[in-house]
Amino acid sequence: MRDALGAVQSVLVLGGTSEIGVATARALVRGRARTVVLAARDPEGLVATADSLLEDGAERVERVRFDAVAFGSHDELIADVFARVGDIDLAVLAFGVLGKEDDPVEPANVNFVGAASVMTAIATRMKAQGHGTIVLLSSVAGERARKSNYMYGASKAGIDAFAQGLGDSLAGSGVQVMVVRPGFVKTKMTAGLDPVPFSTSADAVAEAIVRGLARGSHTVWEPAVLRGVMSVLRHVPRSIFRRLPL
């Protein structure tokens, strides 16, 4: 449970290899978070990350196996995490794939179905404990699908809408959902791609998440200017939008 000052004390990061997820956990540990659970397909590969979080001040770091597309395992995984750790104040969904050309299945399964499945399991457990926050790393790409990455954008649009609806359904339960919409983030997932205007970093997104948690925000944009930019792009006529170099 959050401490007397409202600070997060326990964090579950789904996507334990994610630079944004780890940066967020690190920022919270440098505050007052003391328990971190890192979930990834290869938990053995998270030893160095776990050790660094302990050095930063975490008192307990658990590593668990998580596969976004193993939909049938999500309820059991989340039940095990809550049983092992107790209360989870914050769950960060930081996994995702850009996808490959002409293959809509992988991004749809990972970014939408997998995220929706595990969010539902987390929401059920958090409702039972009476508190908690789920943070979804969405993307500005989901605001309006662009021809250059429409499969990724469509998957993010779907999970963004799901998270908003889930958050509304949880009103009054003590559980909140915060959607984070970063722009182009310079990480290993985007290595080799040309940065675009308003690019950001994993640490900057993590800082924006921490500020959003402190404010009780339901939506966070990073950088903040993208809120206005996407508001304009959403209303550009389609005949013009399809000719833009996006």
N, C-alpha and C positions, 0 to 999 in steps of 0.2 A: 504494500500500500504506500502511496505517496507520503512523504514525511510531513511534519507540522508546518513546513514552509511551502508545501505543495510540490516539492521536487520529486522527480521520478527516482525510485530506488531499484527497480528491477526491469530489465529490458530483454525482449526476445527479438533477435534479428534473423529474419527469414531471408536467406541470401547472405550467408556469413562470409562469402568472399567478395561481396560488393564493397567497393571503395566508399560509396555513400553510406551504406549501412554501418560499416566499421567506423567511419568518421563520426557518425551520429552517436554510436555507442561510446566512442572515446570522449566526445564532447560532454556527454551526460555523466560519464565516470569522473571526469575532471570537475564535475559539479558534485552531486551527492549520490549518484547511482552506485550501487555496490554489487549487484548481481546481474550478470549478462549471460544469456544463452545464445550461442551462435549455431545456426542451423544451415546445413549445406549438404550437397550430395556426397562430399568427401570430408567428413569431420576430422579425419586424421591430418588433413592438410591445413587445419586451422590452429595447430599447436603454437606457431610463432605469433599469430594474432592474439590468441588467448593469453599468452605470456606477456605480450606488450600491454594488454588491458589490465592485467594484474599489476604490472609495473606502474601504470598510470593511477592506480588506486582502487581498482575493483577488488572485492574480497572473494568473489566466487565467479568463475567463468566455466560454464558447461558447454560441451560440444555435442550436437545431436545430428543424426542423419535426416535429411529432408530432400525429397524429390518433388518438384512442383507438379510434375505430370503423373505422379503416383497418387491419383485422386483418392483411391480407396484407403490410403494410409493416413490421411490428414487428421481425421478425428482421433485416431489412436495416438498419433504423434503429439497433438496438442494436449490431449488428456495426460499423457506421460510427462510432458514438460510442466504442466500445472501441478501434477502430483509430486514431482521431484523438487520443484522450486517453491511451490506455494503460490502466493499472489504474483501476477505479472501486471505491472503498471502500464507497460508500453510494449506494443508489438509493432515492429517496423517491417513492412513488406518491401524488400529492396532487391528482389530478383527480377530478371527479365531478359529477353533476347531481342536483338534487332531483326532477326530472321534472315532468310536467304531469298534471293530473287525467285519469283514464281512459286514460293512455298508458303501459303498462308496458314498451314496447319500448325507449325511449330510456334509462331508468335501467338496464335489464337489459343493454343493449349496452355502455353506457359504464362503469357501475360494476362489472359482473361480467365480461362477456366480454372487453371491452377490457383491463381490469386483469389478468385471468388470462392473456390472450395475451402481454402485454408482460412480465409477471412471469416467465413461462416462458422467454422469450428472455433475460432478464437472468440468471436462475438458471443457464442453460446456459453463458453467458459467465463468470459468477463461479466456477462449478465448474472451468472450464478454467484460470482464474488462481489458483484454490486459496484464495480468501478473498473476503469481501464480506458486506454486510448489505443486505437489502431491507426497507424500512419501508413498510407499507401503512397509509394513513389509512382506517380502517374507521369505525364509529360505534356508539354505544350503541343506535341505532335498529335495528341488526341483531341485537341480543340477543333481542328479541321484537317481531315486527311489530305495529305499532299501527294502528288504523283510520284515523287522520289522515294517515299517510304509509306505508301498508303496501307500496306499490310500491318506494319508496326503501328501506324497511327490509328487504324481501325481497332486493333486489340487494346490500345490504351484508351480510346474513346469508350469502349465497352466497359472496361474495369473502372474507369473514372465515374461513369454513370452508376455502375453497381455500387461503388463506395458511397456516393452521395445518397442513393436510396437506402443503403444499409444504415448510414448515419442517421437519416431521418426516422427510420424504423426503430432506432435505439433511443430516441429522445425520451428522457425521463427515467432511463434505466441506470444512469450513472456511467454509461459507456459512450465514448465519443469516437468519431472517425474524422481524421484529418487527411485531406488530399493535398499532395505536394506536386506542383507542376513546374519542374525545372525546364530550362531551355537545353541547349546543347551542353552536355557536361563532359569535360575533358578527363576521361578515364580510360582504362584498358579496353573497355567495350567499344569505345569510339576511336581507338587508336587507328591511324591510317586515314581517317576521315578529315576533311578540311573543316576547321572551326568556322562557325557562322557568327554573325553579329549577336551580341549579348550572350556569348558563351560564358560558362561558369565552371566552378570546380567542385569536387566532392566536399571539401571543407566548407565552402560557402553554402552549399545546400544543407549540410549538417547544422551550420549556425542558424540558417533560416528555419529549420525544423525546431531547434531548441527555442527560438524566439516565438514561433507559432504555438508551441506547447505552453509556454509561459502566458501567452495571451488567450489561450483557449480557442484558437482559430479553427475554422472548418476547412479553409483553403489557404494554401501558401504558394506564392509565385517566387521563383528565383531565377534571374534577378526580378525585382518587383516591377520594373518597367514593362515586362512581358504581359502583364495584365492589360495594359493599354494597347500594346501592339497587337495582341490576339483579339482584342475587342474590335479593332479595325479590320483585321484580316477575316474575321468571321462574317463580316458584312460586305466584303468585296464581291461583286457579281461574278458568278461562276465563269462566264465567258472570258473575264479578265484574269481571274484567279488561276485558271488552268494554263495561262501563258506566262505566269510569273516563274522565275527560276528558283522554285522551292522544291 
